[in-house]
Structure formats: structure tokens, C-alpha cells
């Protein structure tokens, strides 16, 4: 009898909806050296910290770090398709400051950011962009360019509610794991 009920529930679609709702949250962090963890290591960079924070909240989240040192927005635009897999729900874009540091213009940087965001949105991927200015100046390394570990923590904390909100607005709404962890 129990087996018959389970079969009916499955055929009615209840199980299919529950399985889809619990789909993993796949996130890509696209950026340059701060995203990669320059000077602190990838395990202390904001993508790894954000993944740990999401998991602590009960989300089955996977954050792929696609930070590439010395990259510019033109480079991010060129490698975007290979850096962002098909099953990605959210992209965190940190355009960084290399465009202006390496003789690019503000106009070209803005155009590249717009193109990246447009192409990702055309793939139904939510985009969260942030600038390095969200990190206070005292949380930068000696070079004044790269975040200290504490700066990466500021970024991950800033991104956490935004990623959760973006995930919930997706048609595939990831839910906390069965641990019952609250948001």
C-alpha cells in the first residue's frame, strides 16, 4: 500500500517538483585577481567564503571561482562563455580596476560590463555586480589593490543576501537543505 501511494505521488508530479526545488545553486564568480584570491589564496577569497556561508544557511551551493589575475573586462567578456557553465543560476561579476590600470577607458569598461550582463541575462542567469569600493581602504593589502582576508569577508557578507534573493527569484527556487536551517 505504501509503495502504491509513493508511486501515485511520484506520478502526480509532487516528487518531481520537490526534486526540482532542491536543485543545487550553481554560482560563478567572474573577475580578476581579487576574485582569484591574490595574496590570500583561493580558500580565503570571497567565492570560497560565500560558498561556506551559503552552506551554513543550509543551501546546496557551489561557487566556481573564475577569477583570473591581471584580467580586464574585455578579457572577462571573451572568456565568459567558457567560464560560465550552462547550469549556472547566478554570476557574481567583479570587474575590478585593471581596465583603467592598463590604459583602458571608462567608456570601454562600461560597455564591456553592459555586454557581459546582457549576454548572461539572455541565458536567464541572474547577475550581481559589485565594485571594489565596497571594501573599506583599511582592508586592502600593502599594494592598495588587493583585499586582505577581512576584505574578502566583507565582500562575502555583502553578497550573501543578494545571492539568496537572486536564487529565490529564479524559476528554479533552491530551498535550504533538510537540516531546517533558517535564512
N, C-alpha and C positions, 0 to 999 in steps of 0.2 A: 504494500500500500504506500509506504513511504517513497519507494522508488517511483511509483506511478505519479505521485504528487510532484516529485522532483522533475520528472520528465515533462509534466504539464507546465510547471513553472518555467522550465527552460524553453519549451516551445512557445509559450506566451510572450517571450521576449524579456521577462523580468531579469533573468540571469544575464542576458546579452547586455542590457542597459547597465546592470551593476558592474560587469566586467569593463565596459567602455568607460564608465565613470571613474574607475580606479586606474585608468591608464597612467603610465609614468609621465612625469612632467619633464620634458626634454628641453634644456636651455643651452644656448650657445652664448658665450661671452666673446665678442668680437672687438679687438682693439690692438694696441701696440704694447710697449714694454711694461706699462703699469698693469695691464691686464695679465701679461705673462708672469708677472711677479719679480721683475728686475730688482735685484738686491735683497729680496726676502725669500725667494723661492716660490715655486708654483703652489706648494702646500699651504703657504701663508698668504697667498694672493686672494683678492676678493672673490673670484669664482669658487675656489675651494671652501672659503668661509661661508659663502652664501649657500652652497650645497649642504654644508653641515647644519646651518640654521634652518633650512627648509626641512631637512630630515628630522631635526629636533622638534619641529612643529608637526611631524607626522606625515609629511609629503614624500612620496616616492619620486624624488627629484634627482636629476642627473645634469650637472653643469659641465659642459665641454669648454675648456679653456682654449680659445683660438686667438690668444694674444701673440703678436709677433713683434719682437723688438725692432725698432727703427722704422716701423711701418707708417705709412701715411693713409689718409682717407682714399686716395687713388689706389693704393695697394689693397686696402680692405675691399674696395669695390671690385677690383679684379679677381680676388680670391674668394669672394663671398659665396659663390655657388658651391665651390668645393669645401668651404669651411662650415657651411650650414646644411646639415643633412635634411632629407625630406621630412622626417618625423619630428622636426623641431617645433615647439609650441611658442617659445619666446626667445628673442635675441636681445641681449644687452649690448648696446653699442657705446663704446668709449672712444670717440675719435681722437682724443689726445691732442698734443700740440706739435707733432712733428711736421705737419704741413708748413706752418709758419717758421718753424725752426730750420727747415730745409728749403727755404726760398719759395714756398707756395704762397698763394694769395688767399685772403679770407673768402673771396667770392668763389674760387675753385673749391675750397674746403666745404663751403656751404652747399655748393652744387653736388659734390660727391656725397655728402651726408644725406641730402634730399634723395639722390638716386638710390643709395643703399636702402633707405627707409621705404621708398616707393616699391622697389623690387621685392623686398621682404613682405610688405603688406599685400602685394599681388599674389604672394604664395600663402596668404592667410596666416602669416606669422606676426604675432604681437612684437612691437619694438619698444624698448625702453632705452632712451639715450641719456647719457649724463656727461657733464664736463668735469674736468679735474678740479675745478673751483669749489666743488662740494667738500673737498678735504681742506681743513684749516692748514695754514702755512707751517705751523709748528709740527705737523705730522708728515713732513717731507724729509727724505734722506738728505745728506750733506750737499747733493747736487741741486737741490731745489726743484727737481723734476719728478723724481720717483717717490712714491708713497712709502712710509715706514709701515711696519706691520699694523700699528694702530690706525694708520690712514686707511689701510685695506679693510679694517674692521668697520670704520665709519662708512665706507662705500657699501659693504655687505649689509649693514644695518639700514642704510638708506634704501637699498634695493629691495629688501625683504618684503615689505608691504606692497610695493609696486608689482613685484613678480607674482605674489599671491593674487592681487586684484586682476592682473592681466590673465592669469591662468583661469580664474573664475569666470572671466568674460568670454573665454573661448567656448566654442560649441562643445568641445570635449572638456568637461569640467573635472579636473583631478580633485579627488577628495582625500582628506587625511587618511592614513592607514588605519587599520582596525585597532590601533593602540588607544584610540579615543583622544588623542592629543588635541587640545584646543588651539585655535589660532591665536 
